Amino acid sequence: MESHVWAIALALAAASLLCAGCTAPAESGASDDAARVEMLSLLGGMQGAVTGNLTAIDRAAAETAAGLESAGLSGPRAEALLDGALAVDPSVYSAIVVARNGTVTAARPAGIGLVGSNLGEQAVVREVFDRKAPVMSDLFPLAEGGYAATIECPVFSPDEKMIGLVSVAFLPDRLVGGHAEATVKGTPYTVMAAQSGGRVLYDADPEEIGKETFNESLYADFPEVLDTARSFSDNWSGHAAYSFYDTGFGGVVRKEAYWTTVGLHGTEWRLVIIRPLV
């Protein structure tokens, strides 16, 4: 848990540094209440939109798995089903079929070159085979750069034996980013998204995506950041105010953040909206 707290503190502090100075802060007084209402409204809208995208990808994985029962785990019919999953959302990166022995039997797009590879030792593959139920993975790095997550769904034979799985990989930063950018455009707010354990899924600064470690001494003088990180890790939704350095590590500035949660199959993402305070 302590490593998660440090990781979340990094994510919140990075978002604070990015937000500082980007737009004029909200005025104090009655306008604070209006800003908070606006923040919660924007956060709720973003939660619904991101949930909608995740649900669509999950449904596509389930429908593909159901179709493979009759189409088989390889060949043109299987590939056509995978193509349908690829088209469900702009964030979808690839769709593959993994047989019960761990071997990839079909993959789209064709150029990803995974057919014949054995993925049986991947933790998420083993989890699907053990649970015989859908799973959403944590973030993982791609060989060509960037980060992805997967939604994986078991495939059953007509006699209800599990014969493999469908894995639909997507880019969380692309999925969240489009909604985040539209949500805060023209406002003094910034958005970040992270796993409940702290790894950054989306940030307006692409360099922050995927990070979860940092120099802990940076936060020695900012216990509020760590308190916020603990609350963030433990609570499905919440609010916090904290102080941290301004852009360029100049003066100390005050921030407040609201967060909520989206996710599937037991995997949780925190969506956070942050604003500068006077």
Secondary structure, DSSP 8 states (H G I E B T S, - for coil): -HHHHHHHHHHHHHHHHHHTTTS----STHHHHHHHHHHHHHHHHHHHHHHHHHHHHHHHHHHHHHHHHHH-SSSHHHHHHHHHHHTT-TTEEEEEEEETTSBEEEEESGGG--TT-B-TTSHHHHHHHHHTS-EE---EE-TTSSEEEEEEEEEE-TTS-EEEEEEEEE-HHHHHHHHHHHHHTTSS-EEEEEETTS-EEEESSGGGTT-----GGGGTT-HHHHHHHHHHHH-SSEEEEEEEE-GGG-SEEEEEEEEEEEEETTEEEEEEEEEEE-
